[in-house]
Amino acid sequence: ATPPQREAIAAVGARLADPLAGGVAVLKGATGTGKTFCVASIVAERGLPALVIAPNKLLAFQLYAELKGLLPDNAVEYFVSYYDYFRPESFAASADLFSPKRSKVNARLDDLRHAATQSLADRRDVVVVASVSCLFGLGVPRDYGAHRVATLGDDLLSVVDDVLVNTLDYRVDDETDDTAATAADGDHRQGEVAEEDAADASSSSYAILPGVRVAPPAKGRFRVVDDASSHTTVVVVSPPGDPATGDAVGFALLFDAETGAYRDARRLGRDDDTGAPTVAPVAEVRLFPANHYTTLGEHATRDRVCRAIERELRERLDELLRENKPAAAERLEERTLRDLAALRETGRCPGVENYSRHFAGTDPGEPPVTLLDYFPAADGDAPNASSRFLVVVDESHLTIPQLGVMHAGDRARKKTLVEHGFRLPSALDNRPLTADEFWARVDEAVLVSATPGKWERGLLERRAQKTSLSGEKNVDPKYHDVAAELVVRPTLICDPRVIVRGGGESASEEGDGPGGQVADALRECQRRAAAFGERSLVIASSVKGAHKVGEVFNAAGLRTGVLVGGCKPKERLAILADLRAGRLDCVVGVQLLREGIDLPEVSLVAILDADHEGFLRTDVALIQTIGRASRHIAGTAILYADRVTPAMQRAIDETERRRDVQLAYNRRWRLQPRPIVPLDTAGHFDILEDDATSVRRSKMRATAQGAPSSPLQQGEDPLASVVGAPEPVVTVQVPPSISVLPNVTAVVAPAAAK
């Protein structure tokens, strides 16, 4: 840790330990100052399970990858929505149009969700990096735990019927009906995954016994194989989870073919180095349920749930008939009876999550069971165990508002479905937590942002008021402010220089003159790409404007990608990967090139129409966007505007304030900034892509040609041509604490060197 980081870690820890602070601390930090490292250190010091919430899947996975490296001994897991595509069911009353639910489940993300809940059930040193998906309902955690599958004395029928099928809800692999082929909530897993499973089955079979090779079935299924020569029946089980994290690919349970008595078990895995199939004896087999609604595998639970649904149906039908809605009553009865038939027969049905209140046995209006309920209670004997778990809210200026709006939108849609007989009223309880319900479950939280504002301040005030012993008026103002601020980067790179240039013709208008802002931005991007192989970001004020700029840049020979709201996550990943790898020189966007994206190769951020006031040009938006160039030693931000708006002025003032602090720190200790050595992130985000895209991306990485070498690699000083030569260093006075700074070299004066 650097000295500023150590101070920040200590300050946040002290604020969390202060009983008057309400258990909330704000860590403010500029881009690249090591906020993620500080978060990892705080998690390690607190000794609690942690939930890290990010505003979207991409930033969540970036945090997940970083924390796995920083906390190698912890179980760092990833929990986001497992949908590649999702359109909820809805009803437009004005047009009398019902739209059924349509979705495609990403099986890889589903496995990672299972890995997260499995770790929470077994360990305390768990860090789950999640999106706001953690606010939505899951199965009851008391019914989700590892079950011992087979012990000596068990027989084949009891293991298969009682444990695998009825308790853990595993399915025989040869089932092909539509109901059995659905995920736990009625959503189809993507077809590419099924094809991949089939390919793996043919090429990755396991030698269980001499002459017996078996390929593991799909996740959550089992396969029975008889071997006449050894009089053995083999049951091969594939549990949910992520084999990449060390989970087993599967287990083989061996039984006597004549008596059905259990003999022993084998663990099916893969060699860490070669990936070759491995088979090893195992003393005990413990399996987690095949889905998070595992209670539906038990017949007694199915009956209880179905009886509760029938009671609610009768009550609701009476209400609809009293309201003179016979069509809605008929529709509701038909749909619900169909669901009940499927639940009784198989334990699942399309839209099964809408009955989650009956699974949990909770009353109407009670908060749903979510991922937060899977975190273990604090161990009173553990040091510093003052709460069940620690919550870290990354990019809190974006994430906190998300936590507050999820419930309202979900309820408005489902209320219409209930009113018109498409769902029972209990569907309203299949919902995300409200903001108040979420924060009521959180004892300790760290809010992390480069631009904390009203959302963080409001939460601090409410929590401090709640814990104040003397009333709100006497609360110390420090509890309404940040606990620590990080300004100095470990690399000692300063914030970008901010240049304001006349906007000229707007990028949103037709055409752009030779002296317009688009033409000027093009020249700046071309100069950096041609001379140094550096990359650039250009921020337009509209989607139409972004596409227009992209066309102009590509027509001029500058390799440019356009990243706007219509891009799917996979396309966004591909564009950013191409930019970092040098296959693109520039990316044009609107608002997706802001928080959290790590692009150390980017030396220029050009913001078009910076004086167009609105939510895209607030001071927070401008500060975050300018920060995308703060990881490059020659970082520059150009704001094209005909006037300086108040938001622009606040953003410029904040950037200059940070820059002054950073320059003063470097001068005080006579240190020079050192460039970031870009990490090879190739393949980091392949888990979020489908298989075809992942294979295509791997081939592109294997054949990509290198970009022009940077002046940093050539031994040149890019600052000399961009911002002037740095001040000469004439001292060797370096404080001992500086020795812990990574990537920092003490500069020795010529005289001393001799």
C-alpha positions in Angstrom: 0.0 0.0 0.0 1.1 3.6 -0.6 1.1 6.0 2.3 -2.2 7.7 1.0 -3.8 4.3 0.7 -2.8 3.3 4.2 -4.3 6.5 5.5 -7.5 5.9 3.6 -7.8 2.4 4.8 -7.3 3.4 8.4 -9.8 6.3 8.1 -12.5 4.1 6.7 -11.9 1.4 9.3 -12.2 4.0 12.1 -15.4 5.5 10.6 -17.0 2.0 10.5 -16.0 1.3 14.1 -17.4 4.6 15.3 -20.9 3.9 16.7 -22.1 7.4 15.9 -21.4 7.0 12.1 -24.2 4.6 11.5 -21.9 2.0 10.0 -21.4 3.8 6.7 -18.2 5.3 5.4 -17.6 7.0 2.1 -14.3 6.5 0.2 -13.8 9.2 -2.4 -11.0 8.4 -4.9 -10.0 9.6 -8.3 -9.6 7.2 -11.1 -6.6 5.0 -10.8 -5.8 5.8 -7.1 -6.2 2.2 -6.0 -9.8 2.2 -4.6 -10.2 -1.5 -5.4 -7.0 -2.3 -3.5 -8.3 -0.3 -0.5 -11.6 -2.2 -0.6 -9.7 -5.5 -0.6 -7.7 -4.3 2.4 -10.8 -3.2 4.3 -12.5 -6.5 3.6 -9.4 -8.4 4.9 -9.2 -6.3 8.0 -12.8 -6.5 8.9 -12.8 -10.3 8.6 -16.4 -10.5 7.5 -18.1 -11.9 4.4 -18.5 -9.1 1.9 -21.0 -8.1 -0.8 -19.6 -5.8 -3.4 -22.3 -4.2 -5.6 -21.5 -2.6 -9.0 -23.9 -0.8 -11.3 -23.6 -3.3 -14.2 -22.3 -6.7 -15.3 -19.2 -5.4 -17.0 -18.0 -3.3 -14.0 -18.9 -6.2 -11.7 -16.8 -8.6 -13.6 -13.9 -6.2 -13.7 -14.1 -5.9 -9.9 -14.4 -9.7 -9.6 -11.2 -10.3 -11.6 -9.3 -7.7 -9.6 -10.5 -8.9 -6.2 -9.6 -12.5 -7.1 -6.1 -11.4 -7.6 -6.0 -9.2 -4.5 -7.6 -11.8 -2.2 -6.3 -15.1 -3.5 -7.2 -17.0 -0.3 -10.8 -15.8 -0.2 -13.7 -17.3 -2.1 -14.3 -14.4 -4.5 -17.6 -15.1 -6.4 -19.6 -13.4 -9.1 -23.4 -13.0 -8.9 -25.3 -11.2 -11.7 -28.4 -11.8 -13.7 -28.0 -14.9 -15.7 -30.0 -13.6 -18.7 -28.4 -12.9 -22.0 -31.8 -11.6 -23.1 -34.8 -10.8 -21.0 -38.2 -9.3 -21.7 -40.7 -9.7 -18.8 -44.3 -10.5 -19.3 -46.5 -7.5 -19.5 -50.0 -6.4 -20.5 -50.9 -3.2 -22.3 -54.5 -2.6 -21.2 -55.1 0.2 -23.7 -54.3 -2.1 -26.6 -55.5 -5.3 -24.9 -52.1 -6.8 -25.8 -50.3 -9.4 -23.6 -46.6 -10.0 -24.2 -45.3 -13.2 -22.7 -42.0 -13.5 -21.0 -39.1 -14.2 -23.3 -35.6 -14.8 -22.1 -32.3 -16.7 -22.8 -30.3 -18.0 -19.8 -26.5 -17.8 -19.9 -25.5 -21.2 -18.4 -22.1 -20.0 -17.5 -23.5 -17.1 -15.4 -26.0 -19.5 -13.8 -23.0 -21.7 -12.7 -21.3 -18.7 -11.2 -24.4 -17.8 -9.3 -24.5 -21.3 -7.9 -20.8 -21.1 -7.0 -21.6 -17.9 -5.0 -24.4 -19.4 -3.0 -22.4 -22.7 -2.4 -19.5 -20.7 -1.0 -21.8 -18.7 1.3 -23.2 -22.0 2.6 -19.8 -23.5 3.3 -17.4 -20.6 4.2 -17.0 -17.3 6.0 -14.2 -15.7 3.9 -16.5 -15.1 1.0 -16.6 -12.0 -1.2 -19.5 -11.8 -3.7 -19.3 -9.3 -6.4 -22.8 -8.6 -7.7 -25.1 -6.3 -9.7 -28.5 -5.1 -8.4 -29.6 -8.7 -9.3 -28.8 -9.4 -5.7 -32.0 -7.6 -4.7 -34.2 -10.1 -6.5 -35.7 -13.2 -5.0 -34.0 -16.6 -4.6 -35.0 -19.8 -3.0 -35.1 -20.2 0.8 -31.5 -20.5 2.0 -32.5 -23.0 4.8 -33.3 -25.5 2.1 -30.1 -24.8 0.1 -27.1 -26.6 1.5 -24.8 -29.4 0.7 -26.3 -32.9 1.2 -24.3 -36.1 1.8 -25.3 -38.1 -1.2 -24.2 -41.7 -0.4 -22.8 -43.6 2.5 -22.0 -47.2 3.2 -25.3 -49.0 3.7 -27.2 -46.9 1.2 -28.8 -48.5 -1.9 -29.2 -47.4 -5.4 -32.9 -46.6 -5.3 -32.7 -44.5 -2.1 -29.8 -42.5 -3.5 -31.4 -41.8 -6.8 -35.0 -41.4 -5.8 -34.8 -39.9 -2.3 -31.7 -37.8 -2.6 -30.9 -36.9 -6.2 -34.5 -36.6 -7.5 -36.7 -35.7 -4.5 -34.3 -33.7 -2.3 -31.8 -32.1 -4.7 -34.1 -31.9 -7.8 -31.6 -33.5 -10.2 -32.9 -34.9 -13.4 -32.2 -38.0 -15.4 -30.1 -36.9 -18.4 -32.3 -38.6 -21.0 -35.3 -36.4 -20.2 -36.2 -34.4 -23.3 -39.6 -32.9 -22.5 -39.9 -29.1 -22.5 -40.7 -28.8 -18.8 -37.6 -30.7 -17.8 -35.4 -28.8 -20.2 -36.1 -25.5 -18.5 -34.1 -23.7 -15.9 -35.4 -23.3 -12.4 -37.6 -20.3 -13.2 -38.9 -21.6 -16.5 -36.3 -20.0 -18.7 -34.5 -21.9 -21.5 -30.8 -22.1 -21.3 -29.1 -21.0 -24.4 -28.8 -23.4 -27.3 -25.1 -22.8 -27.7 -24.5 -24.2 -24.2 -26.4 -27.4 -25.0 -24.3 -27.9 -28.1 -21.1 -27.2 -26.1 -22.2 -29.8 -23.5 -22.7 -32.4 -26.2 -19.3 -31.6 -27.7 -17.6 -31.9 -24.3 -19.4 -35.1 -23.6 -17.9 -36.7 -26.7 -14.4 -35.4 -26.2 -14.0 -35.4 -22.4 -15.2 -38.8 -21.3 -13.9 -40.3 -18.0 -12.5 -43.8 -17.5 -14.6 -44.8 -14.4 -13.8 -48.5 -14.6 -11.7 -50.7 -17.0 -13.6 -50.6 -20.3 -16.2 -48.1 -19.0 -15.9 -44.5 -20.2 -18.6 -42.0 -19.3 -19.1 -38.4 -20.3 -20.6 -36.2 -17.6 -24.2 -35.2 -18.2 -25.5 -31.6 -18.3 -25.3 -29.6 -15.1 -28.0 -30.5 -12.6 -28.5 -34.0 -14.2 -27.3 -37.6 -13.7 -26.8 -40.6 -15.9 -27.0 -44.3 -15.0 -24.7 -46.8 -16.7 -24.5 -50.5 -16.2 -21.3 -52.5 -16.6 -22.1 -56.2 -16.9 -18.4 -57.3 -16.7 -17.9 -55.9 -13.2 -21.5 -56.2 -12.1 -21.5 -52.5 -11.3 -24.0 -49.7 -11.8 -22.5 -46.3 -12.2 -24.4 -43.1 -11.4 -22.6 -40.1 -12.9 -23.8 -36.8 -11.4 -23.0 -33.2 -12.7 -23.5 -30.7 -9.9 -24.0 -27.0 -10.6 -21.1 -24.7 -10.0 -18.0 -23.4 -11.8 -15.3 -26.0 -12.6 -12.9 -23.1 -13.3 -12.9 -22.3 -9.6 -11.9 -25.8 -8.5 -15.4 -27.3 -8.3 -15.7 -30.9 -9.5 -16.9 -31.6 -13.0 -18.9 -34.4 -11.6 -19.0 -37.5 -9.4 -19.3 -41.2 -10.2 -21.2 -43.2 -7.6 -20.6 -47.0 -7.8 -23.2 -49.5 -6.7 -23.4 -53.3 -6.8 -25.6 -54.2 -9.9 -27.2 -57.2 -8.2 -27.9 -55.9 -4.6 -27.9 -52.1 -5.3 -25.6 -51.6 -2.3 -23.3 -48.5 -2.4 -19.6 -49.3 -2.9 -17.6 -46.1 -3.3 -17.3 -42.9 -5.3 -14.9 -41.1 -7.7 -14.4 -37.4 -8.3 -14.3 -36.3 -11.9 -12.1 -33.3 -12.5 -9.6 -31.7 -14.9 -5.8 -31.4 -14.6 -4.9 -27.8 -13.7 -2.1 -27.7 -16.3 -3.3 -29.7 -19.2 -7.1 -29.7 -18.7 -7.1 -33.5 -19.2 -9.8 -35.5 -17.5 -8.9 -36.9 -14.1 -10.6 -39.5 -11.9 -9.8 -39.8 -8.2 -11.3 -41.8 -5.3 -13.3 -39.6 -2.8 -14.4 -40.6 0.7 -17.5 -38.5 0.7 -19.8 -36.9 -1.9 -21.6 -33.8 -0.9 -23.8 -32.1 -3.5 -25.7 -28.8 -3.6 -29.2 -28.6 -5.1 -29.6 -28.4 -8.8 -31.5 -25.1 -8.5 -32.2 -22.4 -5.9 -35.8 -23.5 -5.6 -34.8 -27.0 -4.4 -37.7 -27.5 -2.0 -39.9 -28.2 -5.0 -38.1 -31.5 -5.3 -39.8 -32.8 -2.1 -43.3 -34.1 -2.6 -44.4 -32.8 0.9 -43.3 -29.3 0.0 -45.0 -29.4 -3.4 -48.3 -30.3 -1.7 -47.9 -27.5 0.8 -47.1 -25.0 -1.9 -49.9 -26.1 -4.2 -52.5 -26.0 -1.4 -51.5 -22.4 -0.6 -51.7 -21.4 -4.3 -55.2 -23.0 -4.5 -56.4 -21.1 -1.5 -55.2 -17.8 -2.9 -56.8 -18.7 -6.3 -60.2 -19.2 -4.8 -60.0 -15.9 -2.9 -58.9 -14.0 -5.9 -61.6 -15.5 -8.2 -64.2 -14.4 -5.8 -62.8 -10.9 -5.8 -62.7 -10.7 -9.6 -66.3 -11.9 -9.9 -67.4 -9.4 -7.4 -65.7 -6.7 -9.5 -67.6 -8.0 -12.6 -64.4 -9.2 -14.3 -65.5 -12.7 -15.6 -62.9 -12.7 -18.4 -60.0 -12.0 -16.0 -61.3 -14.7 -13.6 -61.5 -17.3 -16.4 -58.0 -16.4 -17.6 -56.5 -16.5 -14.1 -58.1 -19.9 -13.3 -57.0 -21.5 -16.5 -53.4 -20.3 -16.2 -53.1 -21.1 -12.5 -54.5 -24.6 -12.8 -52.1 -25.3 -15.6 -49.2 -24.2 -13.4 -50.5 -26.3 -10.5 -50.6 -29.4 -12.6 -47.0 -28.9 -13.7 -45.9 -28.2 -10.1 -47.5 -31.3 -8.8 -46.0 -33.5 -11.5 -42.5 -32.1 -11.9 -41.9 -29.4 -9.2 -41.6 -26.6 -11.7 -43.5 -24.6 -14.2 -43.0 -21.5 -16.5 -42.8 -18.4 -14.3 -42.4 -20.5 -11.1 -40.7 -17.5 -9.4 -44.1 -15.7 -9.3 -45.1 -18.2 -6.5 -42.0 -17.6 -4.5 -44.0 -16.2 -1.5 -45.6 -19.6 -1.1 -42.2 -21.4 -1.3 -40.8 -19.3 1.5 -44.1 -19.4 3.6 -44.0 -15.7 4.1 -46.9 -13.3 4.6 -48.1 -10.8 1.9 -45.9 -7.7 1.7 -42.9 -9.3 3.5 -39.5 -8.6 2.0 -38.5 -11.4 -0.5 -35.7 -13.8 0.2 -32.6 -12.6 -1.6 -28.9 -13.2 -1.9 -28.5 -11.2 1.3 -30.2 -13.9 3.3 -27.6 -16.4 2.2 -24.8 -14.5 4.1 -24.1 -16.2 7.4 -24.8 -14.6 10.8 -21.8 -13.1 12.5 -19.7 -15.3 14.8 -19.7 -13.6 18.2 -16.2 -15.1 18.9 -14.6 -13.8 15.8 -12.6 -10.5 16.1 -14.3 -7.4 14.7 -17.5 -9.4 13.9 -19.9 -6.6 14.5 -22.3 -7.4 11.7 -23.4 -10.3 9.4 -21.5 -9.0 6.4 -19.9 -5.9 4.9 -21.4 -4.2 1.9 -19.3 -2.3 -0.6 -21.2 -0.1 -3.1 -18.9 0.6 -6.0 -19.6 3.7 -8.2 -22.1 4.6 -5.5 -23.3 7.7 -7.3 -24.8 5.4 -9.8 -25.6 2.3 -7.8 -27.5 3.9 -4.9 -30.1 5.4 -7.2 -30.5 2.0 -8.9 -31.2 0.3 -5.5 -34.1 2.8 -5.1 -35.9 2.4 -8.4 -35.9 -1.3 -9.0 -38.9 -2.0 -6.9 -41.2 0.8 -8.3 -40.9 -0.3 -11.9 -41.4 -4.0 -11.1 -44.5 -3.3 -9.1 -46.2 -1.1 -11.7 -45.8 -3.8 -14.3 -47.0 -6.7 -12.1 -49.9 -4.7 -10.7 -51.4 -4.5 -14.2 -50.9 -8.2 -14.7 -52.7 -8.9 -11.4 -55.6 -6.5 -12.1 -56.4 -8.2 -15.5 -56.1 -11.8 -14.3 -52.7 -12.8 -15.7 -51.2 -13.4 -12.2 -52.2 -14.0 -8.6 -51.6 -11.1 -6.2 -48.7 -13.1 -4.7 -46.8 -12.3 -7.8 -46.4 -8.8 -6.4 -44.2 -10.3 -3.7 -41.8 -11.7 -6.3 -40.0 -8.4 -6.4 -36.7 -6.8 -5.6 -36.1 -5.3 -2.2 -37.0 -1.7 -1.7 -34.1 0.7 -0.8 -35.3 0.9 2.8 -35.5 -2.9 3.1 -32.0 -3.2 1.7 -30.4 -0.7 4.0 -32.3 -2.2 7.0 -30.4 -5.4 6.4 -27.0 -3.7 6.1 -25.0 -3.0 9.3 -21.8 -1.9 7.7 -21.3 -0.3 4.3 -18.5 1.4 2.3 -19.6 3.7 -0.5 -16.9 4.1 -3.2 -17.0 6.8 -5.8 -14.8 9.4 -7.5 -17.8 11.8 -7.4 -19.9 11.2 -4.3 -22.8 13.6 -4.0 -26.4 13.9 -2.8 -27.2 10.2 -2.7 -24.2 9.4 -0.4 -24.8 12.5 1.7 -28.5 11.6 2.2 -27.6 8.1 3.3 -25.0 9.3 5.7 -27.4 11.8 7.3 -30.1 9.2 7.7 -27.8 6.6 9.3 -26.1 9.1 11.5 -29.5 10.5 12.7 -30.7 6.9 13.4 -27.7 6.1 15.7 -27.4 9.6 17.2 -27.8 9.6 21.0 -28.6 13.3 21.2 -30.8 14.0 18.2 -30.1 15.1 14.6 -29.2 18.7 15.4 -26.2 17.7 17.5 -24.8 15.2 15.0 -21.2 16.0 14.3 -21.0 17.3 10.6 -18.0 15.0 10.0 -20.5 12.1 9.8 -22.1 13.7 6.8 -18.9 13.9 4.9 -16.4 11.4 3.3 -14.3 9.4 5.6 -11.2 9.5 3.3 -10.2 10.7 -0.1 -7.6 9.3 -2.5 -6.0 11.7 -4.9 -2.4 10.6 -5.4 -2.0 7.5 -7.7 0.5 4.8 -7.0 2.0 5.6 -10.4 2.2 9.3 -9.5 0.4 10.1 -12.8 -1.5 13.3 -12.5 -5.1 14.1 -13.7 -5.4 15.0 -17.4 -4.8 18.6 -18.5 -8.2 20.1 -19.4 -8.4 22.2 -22.5 -11.5 24.2 -23.6 -11.8 24.8 -27.3 -14.5 26.6 -29.3 -17.2 24.2 -30.2 -17.9 25.7 -33.7 -20.4 23.6 -35.6 -22.3 21.2 -33.4 -21.6 17.5 -33.8 -25.4 16.9 -33.9 -25.9 19.1 -36.9 -25.6 18.1 -40.5 -22.1 18.5 -41.8 -19.0 19.7 -40.1 -16.8 22.4 -41.5 -13.0 22.2 -41.7 -12.6 24.1 -38.5 -15.5 22.3 -36.6 -15.1 20.3 -33.4 -15.4 17.0 -35.2 -12.6 17.9 -37.6 -10.4 19.1 -34.8 -11.1 16.0 -32.7 -10.2 13.9 -35.7 -6.9 15.6 -36.2 -6.0 15.1 -32.5 -6.9 11.4 -32.6 -5.0 10.9 -35.8 -1.9 12.6 -34.4 -1.8 10.4 -31.3 -2.5 7.2 -33.3 0.1 7.8 -36.0 2.9 9.1 -33.8 2.6 7.0 -30.6 -0.1 4.3 -31.1 -2.1 5.9 -28.4 -5.9 5.5 -28.2 -8.6 8.1 -27.9 -12.2 8.4 -26.7 -14.7 10.8 -28.3 -17.9 11.6 -26.4 -20.9 12.8 -28.4 -24.1 14.2 -27.0 -26.5 11.9 -28.9 -26.6 8.4 -30.4 -27.2 9.9 -33.8 -24.2 12.2 -33.3 -22.0 9.3 -32.2 -22.8 7.3 -35.3 -22.1 10.4 -37.5 -18.7 11.0 -35.9 -17.8 7.3 -36.3 -18.6 7.5 -40.0 -16.5 10.6 -40.4 -13.5 9.1 -38.6 -13.7 5.8 -40.4 -13.9 7.6 -43.8 -10.8 9.5 -42.9 -8.9 6.2 -42.2 -9.0 6.3 -38.4 -10.1 2.9 -37.1 -13.1 3.8 -35.0 -15.8 1.9 -33.1 -19.1 3.3 -31.9 -20.3 2.2 -28.4 -23.8 3.5 -27.6 -26.8 2.3 -25.7 -28.1 0.0 -28.4 -24.9 -2.2 -28.2 -25.4 -5.5 -26.5 -23.0 -6.3 -23.7 -21.1 -8.7 -25.9 -20.6 -6.0 -28.5 -19.4 -3.5 -25.9 -16.9 -6.0 -24.7 -15.6 -6.6 -28.2 -15.2 -2.9 -29.0 -13.3 -2.2 -25.7 -11.1 -5.3 -26.3 -10.3 -4.2 -29.8 -9.4 -0.7 -28.5 -7.0 -2.0 -25.9 -5.4 -4.5 -28.3 -4.8 -1.8 -30.9 -7.2 -3.0 -33.5 -9.1 0.3 -33.0 -7.6 3.7 -32.6 -10.7 5.4 -31.3 -14.1 4.7 -29.7 -17.0 7.1 -30.0 -19.7 6.9 -27.3 -22.3 8.9 -25.5 -22.5 7.7 -21.8 -21.1 4.2 -21.7 -17.5 5.4 -21.6 -17.6 6.7 -18.0 -17.4 4.9 -14.7 -15.0 2.2 -13.9 -13.7 1.3 -17.4 -9.9 0.7 -17.2 -8.3 1.9 -20.4 -4.6 2.8 -19.6 -3.9 3.1 -23.3 -6.2 6.1 -23.8 -4.3 9.4 -23.8 -7.1 11.6 -25.1 -10.7 12.2 -24.2 -12.5 14.6 -26.5 -16.0 15.8 -25.3 -18.1 17.3 -28.1 -20.8 19.8 -27.3 -19.6 20.1 -23.7 -21.7 23.2 -23.1 -25.0 21.4 -24.0 -26.5 21.4 -20.5 -28.3 18.2 -19.4 -27.8 15.0 -17.6 -25.0 14.0 -20.1 -23.0 17.1 -19.3 -23.4 17.5 -15.5 -20.3 18.1 -13.5 -20.4 14.4 -12.3 -20.6 13.1 -15.9 -17.8 15.4 -17.1 -15.5 14.5 -14.2 -16.1 10.8 -14.7 -15.5 11.1 -18.5 -12.4 13.2 -18.1 -11.1 10.5 -15.7 -10.8 8.0 -18.6 -7.6 9.7 -19.6 -6.1 9.8 -16.1 -4.3 6.5 -16.3 -2.0 7.7 -19.1 1.1 9.8 -18.4 0.2 12.1 -21.3 -3.5 12.2 -20.5 -5.4 15.2 -22.0 -9.1 16.1 -22.0 -10.5 18.5 -24.6 -13.9 20.1 -24.0 -15.4 21.6 -27.1 -17.7 24.4 -26.1 -18.6 28.0 -27.1 -19.1 28.9 -23.4 -18.1 27.5 -20.1 -21.2 26.3 -18.3 -21.4 26.1 -14.4 -21.1 22.3 -14.7 -18.0 22.6 -16.9 -16.5 25.0 -14.4 -17.1 22.7 -11.5 -15.6 19.8 -13.4 -12.6 21.8 -14.4 -12.1 23.1 -10.9 -12.2 19.6 -9.4 -9.8 18.2 -12.0 -7.4 21.1 -11.4 -7.7 20.7 -7.6 -6.7 17.1 -7.9 -3.9 17.9 -10.3 -2.5 20.5 -8.0 -2.4 18.1 -5.1 -0.7 15.4 -7.2 1.9 17.8 -8.6 2.6 19.1 -5.1 3.1 15.6 -3.7 5.4 14.7 -6.6 7.5 17.8 -6.1 7.6 17.4 -2.3 9.2 14.0 -2.6 11.0 14.6 -5.8 9.3 11.7 -7.7 8.5 11.2 -11.3 5.4 9.7 -12.7 5.8 6.2 -14.2 3.4 4.9 -16.9 1.1 2.0 -16.2 2.2 -1.2 -17.9 -1.1 -2.4 -19.4 -2.2 -5.8 -18.1 -3.2 -8.4 -20.6 -6.9 -8.6 -20.1 -7.5 -10.8 -23.1 -10.1 -13.4 -22.1 -11.1 -11.7 -18.8 -14.6 -11.2 -20.1 -15.1 -14.3 -22.2 -17.5 -15.6 -19.5 -20.0 -12.9 -20.5 -19.9 -13.9 -24.2 -21.6 -16.8 -26.0 -19.3 -19.6 -27.2 -19.1 -18.5 -30.8 -18.1 -15.0 -29.9 -15.5 -16.4 -27.4 -13.9 -18.7 -29.9 -13.9 -15.9 -32.5 -12.3 -13.5 -30.0 -9.6 -16.0 -29.1 -8.7 -16.4 -32.8 -8.5 -12.7 -33.2 -6.1 -12.4 -30.2 -3.9 -15.1 -31.6 -3.5 -13.4 -35.0 -3.6 -9.7 -34.0 -0.7 -7.6 -35.1 0.8 -5.2 -32.6 0.0 -1.5 -32.7 2.7 1.2 -33.3 5.0 1.3 -30.3 4.4 3.9 -27.7 7.0 6.6 -26.9 7.2 5.1 -23.5 8.4 1.8 -25.0 10.8 3.7 -27.2 12.4 5.4 -24.3 11.0 8.9 -25.3 9.3 11.3 -23.1 5.8 12.0 -24.4 5.4 14.9 -22.0 8.2 16.8 -23.8 6.0 17.3 -26.9 2.6 17.5 -25.2 3.0 19.4 -22.0 6.6 20.4 -21.9 9.6 18.8 -20.3 9.3 17.9 -16.6 11.2 19.9 -13.9 14.7 18.6 -13.3 15.2 16.6 -10.2 18.1 17.7 -8.1 17.7 15.7 -4.8 17.8 12.2 -3.5 15.8 12.9 -0.3 13.2 10.2 -0.5 11.1 9.3 2.7 11.4 5.7 3.8 7.7 5.1 3.3 8.0 5.7 -0.4 9.8 2.4 -0.8 6.5 0.6 -0.8 5.2 2.4 -3.8 4.8 0.1 -6.8 6.3 1.2 -10.1 8.1 4.2 -8.5 11.8 4.7 -8.9 13.7 7.2 -6.8 15.5 9.6 -9.2 19.1 10.1 -8.3 20.7 13.5 -9.0 23.7 13.4 -11.4 26.1 14.4 -8.7 24.9 11.8 -6.3 25.0 9.1 -9.0 28.7 9.8 -9.5 
